[in-house]
């Protein structure tokens, strides 16, 4: 039993280290060890210019920007930033290109400085931060794009008592008039983005609309090894489902393109008429949802040094002189809150990164969400959920504790066997197994419950790691954010104490060195828990306290008959 138990405990320790190492790999931008096929999707084959939409290729050949992000001739234009404020947003839109250059979430505090609000879209030359939402037209030279000057039509810039506020921008060039209309609604993180394209010239045109998100490729401030998540481009289509397209891959493909002379733009292998593209980061996401049932090409590219883009291009057909076409898209920019994401578009809730145990993590969060609707506090929700899990695993854990109680009772007999066969390991193991058989002890009985519950523990880690619902949620007293480490380290210390008590209740290893190692492990784990979300440590502390009570009762139950015999 000692050998098997030590083996299982080391397996548990190793699994924990693997999870921590994998989290460190993800936090430093390296691929997850558990990542499935998306890594291959990120290495999509480069598309040559002839494979791009015909109008875009023509534009490139004539010297115009074939795709958004390419340099264009500068025109003198005095731009201004127009600020629109709602109950959820404070958004800055630059009239140069009609680009969203800053988006502040008024309901969420910054992850580093709680005196500031969380900012998603932003441009900061000092820090090198670039995070933009851009739209425009390609298909012919000089069409209005995100480098064109727009004129803002007069109108309200604050929501006030209304249910929505609109910002209308207009630009005209190359015989085409582009009108962008941003609609901001009360209580909604979705911004409606409408494009009205009118042919005001004398010849037919074939414009194509692009929507793209540009990012500098860096993780948000405050990201750490133990509190990290995927940051990068993501996309979804009905055919290909959900994919991650890493910044590192875009950089490598651009470098390879420079060496071979190929075009630096990559088309996703599958064109679609549905889905969305996004930039995901820890707890938040910005996603363009193009007009549904309209064909599109999804592209990724390196725009310039330390700037990358993911976007879509949608052909709008041939516009005769005097004709107008309208395109309706949506831009979601806000928290990765399950209920909100599910309402926007199919598949958007997949950006909530639960790791490789999503199949377990999603039901766990659903159960916790139902409990939270009753209790109204995520700390008490975690405690109630821990009790439910303990009840669910009660038969299994009770069987394990009974097995350990039996082992503890026969420890003197096992010690006698070790002394008797000290120089003959084979006979020692044979005698030990005979003792197990006589006493009806399962050698793995005390370890199996730990292994069975490990996937639940790991999945819960990812739930607490990914759920913006728990970000900033207080419990009691000093715990003001269950998604952040315990600021006073009280919970990790309580965990170490509970693990020490648990170790004392278990049968002691025969080897003194192994016994010291068993006492050292609680200390090692508690040090690691200094960096873990306090909500996860709370779960472990409550689980250990319940386990101690259960194990103590069962041990007493088996010890009483043995005492009566003696």
C-alpha positions in Angstrom: 0.0 0.0 0.0 2.8 2.4 0.9 4.5 1.9 -2.5 1.3 2.3 -4.4 0.2 5.3 -2.4 3.5 7.0 -2.8 3.3 6.4 -6.5 -0.2 7.9 -6.8 0.8 10.9 -4.7 3.8 11.5 -6.9 1.5 11.2 -10.0 -0.8 13.8 -8.5 2.2 16.0 -7.8 3.5 15.5 -11.3 0.1 16.3 -12.9 -0.1 19.5 -10.9 3.4 20.5 -12.1 2.4 19.6 -15.7 -0.6 21.9 -15.4 1.5 24.7 -14.0 4.1 24.3 -16.7 1.4 24.3 -19.4 0.0 27.5 -18.0 3.4 29.0 -18.0 3.9 28.0 -21.7 0.5 29.6 -22.6 1.3 32.8 -20.7 4.6 33.2 -22.5 2.9 32.8 -25.9 4.0 29.2 -26.6 1.5 26.5 -27.7 -0.3 24.6 -25.0 0.8 21.0 -24.6 -2.9 20.0 -24.7 -3.8 22.1 -27.7 -5.6 20.2 -30.4 -5.8 20.8 -34.2 -6.0 24.6 -34.1 -2.2 24.8 -34.1 -2.3 23.3 -37.6 -5.0 25.7 -38.7 -2.8 28.6 -37.6 -0.3 27.5 -40.2 -2.7 28.0 -43.1 -1.0 28.0 -46.5 -0.1 31.4 -47.8 -2.5 32.8 -50.5 -0.9 34.2 -53.6 -2.2 37.5 -54.9 -4.0 35.6 -57.7 -6.0 33.7 -55.0 -7.2 36.9 -53.3 -10.6 38.4 -54.3 -10.2 39.7 -57.9 -10.9 43.3 -57.1 -8.3 43.4 -54.3 -5.7 41.9 -56.5 -6.5 44.5 -59.2 -6.1 47.2 -56.7 -2.8 45.9 -55.6 -1.6 45.7 -59.2 -2.5 49.4 -59.7 -0.6 50.5 -56.6 -3.6 50.9 -54.2 -3.9 49.1 -50.9 -5.0 45.6 -51.9 -5.9 44.8 -48.3 -6.3 47.0 -45.2 -3.1 47.8 -43.4 -0.9 48.6 -46.5 0.6 52.0 -46.6 -1.2 54.7 -48.5 -0.3 58.2 -49.7 -0.8 60.7 -46.8 -3.4 63.4 -47.5 -3.7 66.6 -45.4 -6.6 66.1 -43.2 -7.4 67.5 -39.8 -8.8 64.6 -37.8 -10.7 64.7 -34.6 -11.7 62.2 -32.0 -15.4 61.9 -31.2 -16.3 60.5 -27.8 -19.5 58.6 -27.4 -20.6 57.7 -23.9 -23.2 55.1 -22.9 -24.0 53.3 -19.6 -21.3 50.7 -20.6 -18.9 52.4 -22.9 -16.7 55.4 -23.4 -15.7 55.1 -27.0 -13.3 57.3 -29.1 -13.8 57.2 -32.9 -11.2 59.0 -35.0 -12.6 60.8 -38.1 -9.5 59.7 -39.9 -10.7 56.4 -41.2 -13.7 56.2 -38.9 -11.5 53.9 -36.7 -12.4 53.0 -33.1 -9.2 54.0 -31.3 -10.2 53.7 -27.7 -12.9 51.8 -25.9 -13.3 52.0 -22.1 -15.5 49.6 -20.2 -17.2 51.6 -17.5 -18.4 48.5 -15.5 -15.0 46.8 -15.2 -11.9 47.9 -13.3 -8.4 47.6 -14.7 -6.6 44.4 -13.8 -3.6 46.3 -12.5 -4.9 49.7 -11.3 -8.3 49.5 -9.7 -8.6 53.2 -9.8 -9.0 53.0 -13.6 -11.5 51.3 -15.9 -10.6 48.4 -18.2 -9.6 49.7 -21.6 -9.8 47.4 -24.7 -9.2 49.4 -28.0 -6.4 51.8 -27.5 -3.3 53.4 -29.1 -0.4 54.4 -26.9 2.9 55.3 -28.6 4.6 55.3 -25.2 3.9 51.7 -24.4 3.6 50.5 -28.0 0.0 49.3 -27.4 -2.1 49.0 -30.5 -5.6 47.6 -30.5 -8.0 49.0 -33.2 -11.2 48.2 -35.0 -11.0 49.3 -38.7 -13.4 49.1 -41.7 -13.3 50.3 -45.2 -13.6 49.5 -48.9 -11.2 47.8 -51.4 -11.7 46.8 -55.0 -10.6 49.9 -56.9 -8.0 52.7 -56.4 -8.9 55.4 -54.0 -12.1 53.9 -52.4 -12.8 55.2 -48.9 -10.9 53.1 -46.3 -9.5 53.4 -42.8 -7.0 56.0 -44.0 -9.6 58.3 -45.5 -10.9 61.4 -43.9 -14.5 61.3 -42.8 -16.9 64.0 -41.8 -19.1 63.5 -38.7 -22.8 64.4 -39.0 -24.2 66.4 -36.0 -26.0 64.5 -33.3 -25.9 63.5 -29.6 -22.8 62.0 -28.2 -24.1 60.7 -24.9 -26.9 58.2 -24.2 -28.5 60.3 -21.5 -32.2 59.2 -21.2 -32.3 57.6 -24.7 -32.1 53.9 -25.4 -29.5 54.4 -28.2 -27.1 56.9 -29.7 -25.7 57.0 -33.3 -22.5 58.3 -34.8 -22.7 58.9 -38.5 -19.5 59.4 -40.6 -19.4 60.2 -44.3 -16.6 60.1 -46.9 -16.5 60.3 -50.7 -13.7 59.4 -53.1 -13.2 57.7 -56.4 -16.9 58.1 -57.2 -18.0 56.2 -54.2 -19.7 57.6 -51.0 -19.3 55.5 -47.8 -21.5 56.2 -44.8 -20.5 54.5 -41.6 -23.2 54.4 -38.9 -22.2 53.2 -35.4 -25.2 52.5 -33.1 -24.6 52.2 -29.4 -27.5 50.8 -27.3 -28.3 50.9 -23.6 -27.1 47.9 -21.7 -25.5 46.3 -24.7 -21.9 45.6 -25.5 -22.8 45.1 -29.2 -22.1 48.0 -31.5 -24.1 47.9 -34.7 -21.9 48.9 -37.6 -23.7 49.8 -40.8 -22.1 50.7 -44.1 -24.0 52.4 -46.9 -22.1 52.3 -50.1 -23.4 54.6 -52.9 -22.0 54.9 -56.4 -22.0 58.7 -57.1 -19.8 58.4 -60.2 -20.6 57.6 -63.8 -19.2 54.1 -64.1 -20.1 50.8 -62.4 -17.9 49.8 -59.5 -17.3 46.5 -57.6 -16.4 47.5 -54.0 -15.6 45.0 -51.3 -16.0 45.7 -47.6 -13.4 44.8 -45.1 -13.7 44.6 -41.3 -10.5 44.0 -39.4 -9.1 44.1 -35.9 -5.4 45.1 -35.4 -3.4 44.2 -32.3 0.2 44.6 -31.2 0.6 41.0 -30.2 1.3 41.6 -26.5 -0.5 40.2 -23.6 -2.5 42.7 -21.4 -0.7 44.2 -18.4 -1.0 42.2 -15.2 -0.8 38.9 -17.0 1.3 36.4 -15.0 2.4 32.8 -15.2 -0.3 31.6 -12.8 -3.1 33.9 -13.9 -2.9 33.8 -17.7 -5.0 33.0 -20.7 -4.8 33.0 -24.5 -4.3 36.3 -26.2 -4.6 36.4 -30.0 -6.8 36.1 -33.1 -9.7 33.7 -33.0 -12.4 32.8 -35.5 -15.4 30.7 -36.0 -17.4 29.4 -39.0 -20.1 26.7 -39.1 -17.9 24.5 -41.2 -14.5 24.9 -39.4 -15.8 25.7 -35.9 -13.5 27.5 -33.5 -9.9 28.2 -34.1 -7.0 30.1 -32.5 -4.5 31.8 -34.9 -1.5 32.8 -32.9 0.5 36.0 -33.3 3.7 34.0 -33.4 2.5 32.1 -36.4 1.6 35.3 -38.3 5.1 36.6 -37.5 6.8 33.4 -38.8 4.6 33.4 -41.9 5.4 37.0 -42.7 9.2 36.3 -42.3 9.0 33.3 -44.6 7.0 35.4 -47.1 9.7 38.1 -47.0 12.4 35.4 -47.8 10.5 33.8 -50.7 8.9 36.9 -52.2 5.4 35.7 -51.6 2.5 37.8 -50.6 2.4 38.3 -46.8 -1.4 37.9 -46.6 -2.8 34.6 -45.6 -6.4 33.6 -46.5 -8.0 31.1 -44.2 -8.4 27.8 -46.2 -12.2 27.8 -46.0 -14.3 30.7 -47.2 -17.7 31.1 -45.6 -20.9 33.0 -45.5 -21.2 33.0 -41.7 -19.2 33.2 -38.5 -17.0 35.8 -36.8 -13.5 37.0 -36.2 -12.1 38.2 -32.9 -9.1 39.2 -30.8 -9.3 37.3 -27.5 -7.6 38.1 -24.2 -8.0 37.2 -20.6 -11.6 37.9 -19.5 -12.4 40.1 -22.6 -12.9 39.9 -26.3 -13.6 42.1 -29.3 -15.3 40.4 -32.2 -16.6 41.5 -35.6 -19.7 39.6 -36.8 -20.1 40.3 -40.5 -23.4 40.3 -42.2 -24.8 36.8 -42.3 -25.4 34.7 -45.5 -23.0 36.9 -47.4 -19.8 35.3 -48.8 -16.5 36.4 -47.2 -12.8 35.7 -47.2 -11.2 35.5 -43.8 -7.6 36.8 -43.7 -4.8 37.2 -41.2 -1.6 39.2 -41.8 1.3 41.1 -40.3 0.4 44.8 -40.8 3.8 46.3 -39.7 6.3 45.8 -37.0 4.6 44.4 -33.9 1.1 44.8 -35.5 -1.1 42.0 -36.7 -4.6 41.9 -38.2 -7.4 39.4 -38.6 -10.4 40.4 -40.7 -12.9 39.6 -43.4 -13.5 40.8 -46.9 -17.1 40.7 -48.3 -17.8 41.4 -52.0 -20.8 43.7 -52.4 -21.5 43.0 -56.1 -21.5 45.5 -59.0 -22.9 48.9 -58.2 -24.4 50.8 -61.1 -24.2 54.7 -61.1 -26.7 56.0 -58.6 -27.1 52.6 -56.8 -26.6 52.0 -53.1 -25.9 48.8 -51.1 -26.2 48.4 -47.3 -24.1 46.1 -45.2 -25.1 45.3 -41.5 -22.4 44.0 -39.1 -21.9 43.8 -35.4 -19.0 44.6 -33.2 -19.0 43.0 -29.7 -16.4 44.5 -27.4 -16.7 43.5 -23.7 -16.5 40.8 -21.1 -16.3 37.1 -21.9 -19.6 36.6 -20.0 -21.3 33.4 -21.1 -24.9 34.7 -21.2 -23.9 37.8 -23.2 -21.7 35.9 -25.7 -24.4 33.3 -26.4 -26.8 36.0 -27.4 -24.5 37.7 -29.9 -23.8 34.9 -32.4 -23.3 31.1 -32.4 -19.9 30.0 -31.2 -18.8 33.3 -29.6 -19.0 31.8 -26.1 -16.1 29.5 -27.1 -13.7 32.4 -26.6 -14.1 31.7 -22.9 -11.0 29.5 -22.6 -11.6 26.5 -20.3 -8.5 24.7 -21.5 -8.5 21.0 -22.5 -11.2 20.0 -20.0 -14.0 22.2 -21.5 -16.3 19.2 -21.6 -16.2 19.1 -17.7 -15.6 22.8 -17.1 -18.7 24.1 -18.9 -21.2 22.0 -16.8 -19.3 23.0 -13.6 -19.7 26.6 -14.4 -23.4 26.1 -15.2 -24.0 24.5 -11.8 -22.1 27.2 -10.1 -24.1 29.9 -11.9 -27.3 28.3 -10.8 -26.1 28.3 -7.2 -24.9 31.9 -7.5 -28.4 33.0 -8.6 -29.7 31.8 -5.3 -26.8 32.8 -3.0 -25.7 36.0 -4.7 -22.0 35.6 -3.6 -19.4 33.7 -5.6 -17.4 32.8 -2.4 -20.4 31.1 -0.8 -21.2 29.6 -4.2 -17.8 28.0 -4.3 -18.3 26.6 -0.8 -21.8 25.3 -1.7 -20.4 23.8 -4.9 -17.6 22.1 -2.9 -20.2 20.5 -0.7 -22.1 19.2 -3.7 -19.0 17.7 -5.2 -18.1 16.1 -1.9 -21.6 14.6 -1.7 -21.3 13.4 -5.3 -18.0 11.6 -4.6 -19.1 10.5 -1.1 -19.4 6.7 -1.9 -16.0 6.7 -3.6 -14.2 8.8 -1.1 -15.8 6.8 1.8 -14.5 3.6 0.3 -11.0 5.1 0.0 -11.0 6.3 3.6 -12.2 2.9 4.8 -9.3 1.3 2.9 -6.8 3.7 4.5 -8.3 3.1 8.0 -7.8 -0.6 7.5 -4.2 0.0 6.4 -3.6 2.1 9.5 -4.9 -0.6 11.7 -2.6 -3.3 10.2 0.4 -1.0 10.2 2.1 -2.9 13.1 1.7 -6.2 11.2 3.2 -4.5 8.0 6.1 -3.2 10.1 6.7 -6.7 11.4 6.8 -8.1 7.9 9.3 -5.4 6.8 11.5 -6.3 9.8 11.2 -10.0 9.1 12.1 -9.8 5.4 14.4 -6.8 5.5 16.9 -8.4 3.2 14.4 -10.1 0.8 12.2 -7.6 -1.1 10.4 -10.3 -3.1 9.3 -12.2 0.0 8.4 -8.9 1.7 6.0 -7.9 -1.1 4.5 -11.4 -1.2 3.9 -11.4 2.5 2.4 -7.9 2.3 0.0 -8.9 -0.5 -1.1 -11.9 1.5 -1.8 -9.6 4.5 -3.9 -7.3 2.2 -5.8 -10.4 1.0 -6.4 -11.7 4.5 -7.5 -8.3 5.8 -9.6 -7.6 2.6 -7.7 -4.4 1.8 -7.5 -2.9 -1.7 -4.0 -1.5 -2.1 -5.3 1.3 -4.4 -8.4 2.0 -2.4 -7.0 5.1 -0.8 -5.6 6.5 -4.0 -8.4 5.9 -6.6 -10.6 8.7 -5.2 -7.8 11.2 -5.6 -7.3 10.2 -9.3 -11.0 10.2 -10.1 -11.4 13.7 -8.7 -8.3 15.3 -10.3 -10.1 16.2 -13.6 -12.8 18.0 -11.6 -10.1 19.9 -9.6 -8.3 20.9 -12.9 -11.5 21.9 -14.6 -12.5 24.0 -11.7 -9.1 25.8 -11.9 -9.9 26.7 -15.5 -13.4 27.8 -14.6 -12.1 30.2 -12.0 -9.3 31.2 -14.4 -11.5 32.1 -17.3 -14.8 33.3 -15.8 -15.0 37.1 -15.9 -18.2 36.7 -13.7 -15.8 35.9 -10.8 -13.3 38.6 -11.7 -13.4 41.2 -9.0 -16.1 39.2 -7.0 -15.6 39.5 -3.2 -16.2 36.9 -0.6 -15.7 38.1 2.9 -13.2 40.4 4.7 -9.9 40.5 3.0 -10.9 38.4 -0.1 -12.1 41.2 -2.4 -11.4 39.4 -5.7 -11.8 35.6 -6.0 -10.0 35.5 -9.3 -6.9 37.0 -7.8 -4.4 35.5 -5.3 -5.1 35.9 -1.6 -3.5 39.2 -0.7 -2.7 38.1 2.9 -2.0 34.4 2.1 -4.4 33.3 4.8 -6.1 30.7 2.6 -2.8 29.1 1.4 -1.8 28.8 5.1 -5.1 27.2 6.0 -4.6 24.8 3.1 -1.2 23.9 4.4 -2.6 23.2 7.9 -5.4 21.1 6.5 -3.0 19.1 4.4 -0.8 18.5 7.4 -3.7 17.2 9.4 -4.7 15.0 6.5 -1.2 13.6 6.3 -1.3 12.7 10.0 -4.6 10.9 9.5 -3.1 8.8 6.7 -1.0 5.7 7.4 2.6 6.7 7.9 5.2 5.5 5.4 7.7 3.0 6.7 10.6 4.9 5.3 11.5 8.0 7.5 12.7 9.9 4.4 9.4 9.3 2.6 7.5 10.3 5.8 9.4 13.7 5.7 8.6 14.1 2.1 4.9 13.6 2.8 5.1 16.3 5.4 6.9 18.6 3.0 4.4 18.3 0.2 1.7 20.4 1.9 4.2 23.2 2.3 5.2 23.0 -1.4 1.6 23.1 -2.5 0.7 26.0 -0.2 3.6 28.0 -1.7 2.3 27.4 -5.2 -1.2 28.4 -4.0 0.2 31.8 -3.1 -0.1 32.5 -6.9 -3.4 30.7 -7.5 -6.9 32.4 -7.6 -8.1 32.7 -4.1 -11.4 31.1 -5.2 -9.6 27.9 -6.2 -7.7 27.8 -2.8 -11.0 28.3 -1.0 -12.3 25.3 -2.8 -9.3 23.2 -1.7 -9.5 24.4 1.9 -13.2 23.5 2.2 -12.7 20.2 0.4 -9.9 19.3 2.8 -11.9 20.3 5.9 -14.8 18.1 4.7 -12.4 15.3 3.9 -10.7 15.5 7.4 -14.1 15.2 9.0 -15.1 12.3 6.9 -11.8 10.5 7.3 -11.8 11.1 11.1 -15.3 9.6 11.5 -14.5 6.5 9.4 -11.1 6.0 11.2 -12.8 6.1 14.6 -15.5 3.7 13.4 -12.8 1.1 12.4 -10.6 1.8 15.5 -13.4 1.2 18.0 -13.9 -2.6 17.2 -10.2 -3.0 17.2 -9.8 -1.4 20.6 -12.6 -3.6 21.9 -10.8 -6.7 20.7 -7.6 -5.7 22.6 
